[in-house]
Each structure stands twice: as structure tokens, then as C-alpha cells.
Amino acid sequence: MNQATSSVRLVGERYEDMKPGPSTSRDGEFVPIVLGNMRTLLGWSLIGPVLPSAGITLAVHHVTTADEVLEHNVKRLWQLDAIPPPNPSGVSMSKEDRYALSVMKQSKSKVNGHYQISLPWRPHGDTLLKNNRQLAKTRLTHLQKRLDKDRYLKAKYTKAVNRYLSEGHARLVSEKDTEAVWFLPHHPVTHPFKAGKVRVVFDCAAKFRGTSLNDMLLPGPDLLQNLIGVLLRFRLGKIAFTSDIQVVFHQVKVPLADQKFLRFLWWPQGDTTKEPVEHCMAVHIFGAKSSPSVANFALLQTAQDNADHFNDKC
């Protein structure tokens, strides 16, 4: 900046730490002036010393717009320009998220090479669920009618349930509890782009006496890696690879004390002419609001446990 010319810099919100500097004049030569900015009730203002001089004309310009669409687009641009932190745990969490995370940390253990983690209950949530066996049986009757009309779907669905039993994801119930239990209605879900694949989904939102399993569970913190961060790190190396964890929720086991809240009715060998018997899931399930957070916690914990086996470049 000199006597003949002057310039004004547009200052963004990320440069609010600019500090005003002194300005003096010696022998008629101007020393550069560093302006500072301050947010006032009237908006952002440039602040700095004004040197008295008859040859300098100062002008203040104010630009405004009533275009809400433009304002929205500018705000969105700022959001997209902001690079998220690479560590999801660095994101601030709510009180409920911190509590759910503490439950996962305190209850985690290793069972046959898999993590076992408790359901993140709301305070006293497990005591508020009452035996809803009749509701589950009514829903099973509707499922029976659907399966009996579609032999192909019935065969696929029966195969899926039998696989749960054979792989230890579900088991027959031998306990005789009658009060502190919860039954989950279930139904088949097919994928339009995966012909022949049928998934068993439990209706954890099914209400009985005004409440459901999902009502009593905490969703837990979002521990997924931010997609923008993933794409940026993708460009750091020459080679990238991806992988998939098969039925990821089922890789995390549920303690025995919580399994009684994951019961379901099913016919022996899928024979709908027989009386249904009680089963329960022994793993975290598709349909529970807490399962994504629990599964990602187990994944991150696995990476942390095995960090010494890999170098920083992996």
C-alpha cells in the first residue's frame, strides 16, 4: 500500500485471526499497513489505522443481496470446501452417544475370535420390555400365508434361517423365561440386483403396548469414515483396494443376558405344518438401530488391536 494506490482484501471466515499492525511514516515514506477484521452486530468490518493525508480518499462500500438461493449455494460451497477430520472419533458426540460408546467399551470381549458386545440400552430400557410372544405369533401367521403361496421364496427363506442356525448366529431356546423376554417378527427381503438372494430382516420397530426394541436401544455414535476423507486419501497412493465383510452385523456376538430380547418364532426345518418353536439370535441383527454403530466399533477395535502388525503405509 502506498500514497498513490490502495487495495482492499476480501477476508473470509477462516482468516479471522488476522492481527492489526502498526503504521508509521518516516521521511514521507509509508510503512505497509495490515488491516484487521472484526465481526460486529452489523457484520464483518475492516479495522486499522487511518493516516491523515489530503491526497487519499477513503470510501466504504456495502454489498447485499436478497437472493436466498445464492446465499444457500455459497454456504453449501463453504461446507464442501471444508475437509472433515480423518478420525471419526474426533467428531463431537452427544451425551447419549458417549454413553452408548462407554457401554461398548466396557462390555467388549473376545469369544471364539469374534467380539462380543452388549446391546446399548437406554437407562433401564431392558426392564421396560414385556413378553410380546402373541404379537410375534400373529405376524408369523401372516408370514406363513405368504410363504405357502410362493414355494421359491419359502425355500430361499428357510435356507437362510437354517444357515443362521448352522453357523451359530441363532439357536434354539432352552430357557424358560416368560416375562423379561422380547420376540421379533421377521420377514424376507430381496435385492432387485441380486437375484436369488433373500435376507432375514427382524422388525425391531414392531410395537407392543406402545414400545418396541428400537425404542429402548441407543443408536450409538456414527463411526463411519467420512466419504470425502476416504476419497481424498484414495489419491495418496498408487494402488487402492477395497473389501467387504460378509454379513458384518453377524460378526459381532451378543451376550447371553441380551439374547432373550432377540427371540423369534420359526418352524422346525421350515415345515409350516408344525408348531413353531422359540429361537433367539446370538449376534447383532439387521433391523436393530444400534447394529451399525456396534459393528463399526468392533471393526475399529480390530484395526487398533492389530495395528502393530502393519506399518504406517498400510
C-alpha positions in Angstrom: 0.0 0.0 0.0 1.4 3.5 -0.9 0.2 7.0 -1.3 -0.9 6.5 -4.9 -2.7 3.3 -4.7 -4.6 1.2 -2.2 -6.2 -2.2 -2.2 -8.8 -4.0 -0.2 -8.6 -7.7 0.6 -11.8 -9.7 1.0 -11.4 -11.6 4.3 -13.1 -15.0 4.7 -14.4 -16.5 7.9 -11.3 -18.8 8.1 -8.9 -15.8 8.5 -10.5 -14.2 11.5 -7.1 -14.4 13.4 -5.5 -11.6 11.3 -3.9 -9.1 13.7 -3.8 -5.4 13.0 -0.3 -4.0 12.8 1.1 -0.5 13.4 1.6 2.0 10.7 4.1 4.9 10.9 5.5 7.4 8.5 9.2 8.3 8.3 10.6 10.8 5.9 7.4 10.8 3.9 7.5 7.1 3.2 4.6 4.9 4.2 5.1 1.7 6.1 2.7 -1.2 4.9 -0.5 -1.3 6.9 -2.0 -4.7 7.9 -5.7 -4.4 8.4 -7.6 -6.5 10.9 -11.2 -7.7 10.7 -13.8 -7.9 13.4 -17.3 -9.3 13.4 -19.8 -6.7 14.7 -23.6 -6.6 15.1 -23.6 -5.0 11.6 -21.4 -7.7 10.0 -17.7 -8.0 9.2 -15.7 -4.8 9.5 -12.1 -4.0 8.4 -10.2 -2.3 11.3 -6.9 -0.4 11.1 -5.3 3.0 11.5 -6.1 5.8 9.1 -3.3 8.1 8.3 -4.2 11.8 7.8 -3.4 12.8 4.3 -5.2 15.2 2.0 -4.2 13.2 -1.1 -6.0 10.0 0.0 -9.7 9.5 -0.5 -11.3 6.7 1.6 -14.6 5.0 0.5 -16.7 2.3 2.2 -18.8 0.1 0.0 -21.5 -2.3 1.2 -22.9 -5.0 -1.0 -26.0 -7.0 -0.1 -28.5 -9.3 -1.8 -31.9 -10.7 -1.1 -31.2 -13.8 -3.2 -31.7 -16.7 -0.7 -30.8 -19.3 -3.3 -27.4 -17.6 -3.9 -26.8 -17.4 -0.1 -27.7 -21.1 0.3 -25.3 -22.1 -2.6 -22.5 -20.1 -1.1 -23.0 -21.7 2.3 -23.0 -25.1 0.7 -19.8 -24.3 -1.2 -18.1 -23.5 2.2 -19.3 -26.7 3.6 -18.0 -28.7 0.7 -14.6 -26.9 0.9 -14.2 -27.9 4.5 -12.1 -31.1 4.8 -13.5 -33.3 7.5 -11.3 -34.8 10.2 -10.0 -38.2 9.2 -10.7 -39.7 12.6 -14.5 -40.2 13.2 -14.0 -40.3 17.0 -12.8 -36.7 16.7 -16.3 -35.6 15.9 -18.2 -34.2 18.9 -20.7 -36.6 20.4 -24.0 -36.2 22.2 -24.4 -37.3 25.8 -26.3 -40.4 24.6 -23.6 -41.2 22.0 -20.9 -41.0 24.7 -22.9 -43.3 27.0 -23.5 -45.8 24.2 -19.8 -45.8 23.4 -18.9 -46.4 27.0 -21.2 -49.4 27.1 -19.5 -50.9 24.0 -16.0 -50.3 25.5 -16.9 -51.8 28.9 -18.8 -54.8 27.6 -16.5 -55.9 24.8 -14.8 -59.2 25.0 -13.4 -61.8 22.6 -15.4 -65.1 22.1 -14.1 -67.6 19.5 -12.3 -64.9 17.6 -15.2 -62.5 17.5 -16.0 -59.5 19.6 -19.0 -59.8 21.9 -20.7 -56.5 22.8 -23.8 -55.8 24.8 -26.8 -54.1 23.3 -26.5 -50.4 24.1 -29.7 -50.0 26.2 -31.2 -46.7 27.2 -31.2 -46.5 31.0 -33.5 -49.3 32.3 -34.6 -50.0 28.8 -34.3 -53.7 29.1 -36.7 -53.7 32.1 -39.5 -52.0 30.1 -39.9 -54.7 27.5 -42.7 -57.2 28.2 -43.4 -60.6 26.7 -44.9 -60.0 23.3 -45.0 -63.6 22.1 -48.6 -63.3 20.9 -47.7 -60.4 18.6 -44.8 -62.4 17.1 -47.1 -65.4 16.6 -49.7 -63.3 14.8 -47.1 -61.9 12.5 -45.7 -65.4 11.8 -49.2 -66.5 10.7 -49.1 -63.7 8.1 -45.6 -64.8 7.0 -46.8 -68.4 6.7 -49.6 -67.4 4.3 -47.0 -65.5 2.1 -44.5 -68.4 2.1 -47.1 -71.0 1.3 -48.1 -69.1 -1.8 -44.5 -68.8 -3.0 -42.6 -72.0 -2.9 -39.4 -70.5 -4.3 -39.4 -67.7 -1.7 -40.2 -70.3 1.0 -37.2 -72.5 0.0 -34.8 -69.5 0.0 -36.1 -68.1 3.3 -35.9 -71.5 5.0 -32.4 -71.9 3.7 -31.4 -68.5 5.1 -32.8 -69.3 8.6 -31.2 -72.7 8.6 -27.9 -71.1 7.7 -28.2 -68.8 10.8 -28.7 -71.9 12.9 -25.8 -73.9 11.4 -23.4 -71.0 11.6 -24.2 -70.3 15.2 -25.8 -66.9 14.5 -29.1 -68.3 16.0 -30.0 -71.1 18.4 -32.9 -73.0 19.9 -34.1 -71.6 23.2 -33.9 -73.8 26.2 -34.5 -71.2 28.9 -38.0 -71.0 30.4 -38.2 -67.2 30.8 -41.8 -65.8 30.5 -41.6 -62.2 31.5 -38.3 -60.4 30.6 -38.2 -61.6 27.0 -38.9 -60.0 23.6 -39.9 -61.6 20.4 -39.0 -60.2 17.0 -41.3 -60.5 14.0 -39.3 -61.2 10.8 -39.8 -61.2 7.1 -37.8 -61.8 3.9 -36.2 -59.0 1.9 -34.9 -59.5 -1.6 -32.5 -57.3 -3.6 -33.6 -56.3 -7.1 -30.0 -56.6 -8.4 -29.1 -59.8 -6.6 -31.4 -62.4 -7.9 -32.0 -65.4 -5.6 -30.6 -63.7 -2.5 -33.0 -63.5 0.4 -32.2 -61.8 3.7 -34.0 -62.3 7.0 -34.8 -58.9 8.5 -36.2 -58.5 12.0 -38.8 -55.9 12.7 -37.2 -54.2 15.7 -39.7 -51.3 15.3 -42.7 -53.5 16.0 -44.6 -52.0 18.9 -46.2 -53.9 21.8 -48.0 -51.9 24.4 -46.6 -48.7 23.0 -43.0 -49.6 22.8 -40.5 -51.5 20.6 -37.0 -52.9 20.9 -35.6 -49.9 18.9 -37.3 -47.5 21.3 -35.2 -49.0 24.1 -31.9 -49.0 22.2 -29.4 -46.2 21.7 -28.3 -45.8 18.1 -24.7 -45.1 19.2 -22.3 -42.7 17.5 -21.7 -42.5 13.8 -18.3 -44.2 13.5 -18.3 -44.4 9.7 -15.4 -42.8 7.8 -16.4 -39.7 6.1 -16.7 -40.3 2.3 -14.9 -37.1 1.4 -11.9 -38.1 3.6 -11.9 -41.6 2.0 -11.8 -40.1 -1.5 -9.0 -37.7 -0.6 -6.9 -40.4 1.0 -7.6 -42.6 -2.0 -5.4 -40.3 -4.1 -2.4 -40.5 -1.8 -1.0 -43.9 -3.1 -0.5 -45.6 -6.4 -2.7 -48.6 -5.6 -6.0 -48.8 -3.7 -8.1 -51.8 -2.8 -11.4 -52.5 -1.3 -13.0 -55.4 0.6 -16.3 -56.4 2.0 -17.2 -58.1 5.4 -19.8 -60.7 4.8 -22.9 -60.2 7.0 -21.0 -57.7 9.0 -23.5 -57.4 11.8 -23.4 -61.1 12.5 -19.7 -61.0 13.1 -20.3 -59.4 16.5 -21.8 -61.6 19.2 -24.4 -60.7 21.8 -24.0 -61.7 25.4 -26.4 -64.4 26.8 -28.1 -61.9 29.0 -29.3 -59.9 26.0 -30.2 -62.8 23.7 -33.5 -63.2 25.5 -34.6 -59.9 23.9 -33.7 -61.2 20.4 -36.1 -64.2 20.3 -38.1 -65.2 17.3 -40.5 -68.0 16.3 -39.8 -70.5 13.5 -41.0 -73.8 12.4 -38.8 -76.9 12.7 -36.9 -77.4 9.4 -39.2 -74.7 8.0 -42.2 -77.1 8.0 -45.1 -74.7 8.3 -47.5 -77.6 9.2 -45.7 -78.0 12.6 -46.0 -75.8 15.7 -43.4 -73.0 15.7 -40.7 -73.1 18.4 -38.7 -70.4 20.1 -35.3 -69.4 18.8 -33.0 -66.5 19.5 -30.3 -64.6 17.7 -26.8 -64.8 19.3 -25.4 -61.9 17.2 -26.3 -58.3 16.4 -29.1 -58.2 13.8 -30.3 -56.4 10.7 -33.1 -54.1 11.8 -31.7 -53.0 15.2 -30.9 -49.3 15.3 -27.7 -50.0 17.3 -26.2 -52.6 14.9 -24.3 -50.2 12.6 -22.6 -48.4 15.4 -21.7 -51.6 17.2 -20.3 -53.2 14.1 -18.2 -50.2 13.2 -16.9 -50.0 16.8 -15.8 -53.7 16.5 -14.2 -53.0 13.2 -12.2 -50.0 14.5 -11.3 -52.0 17.6 -10.0 -54.9 15.5 -7.8 -52.4 13.5 -6.5 -51.0 16.7 -5.7 -54.4 18.2 -3.7 -55.4 15.1 -2.0 -52.0 14.4 1.4 -53.4 15.5 1.3 -56.0 12.6 1.3 -53.3 9.9 3.3 -50.2 9.2 2.0 -46.7 8.7 1.8 -47.1 5.0 -0.8 -49.8 5.1 
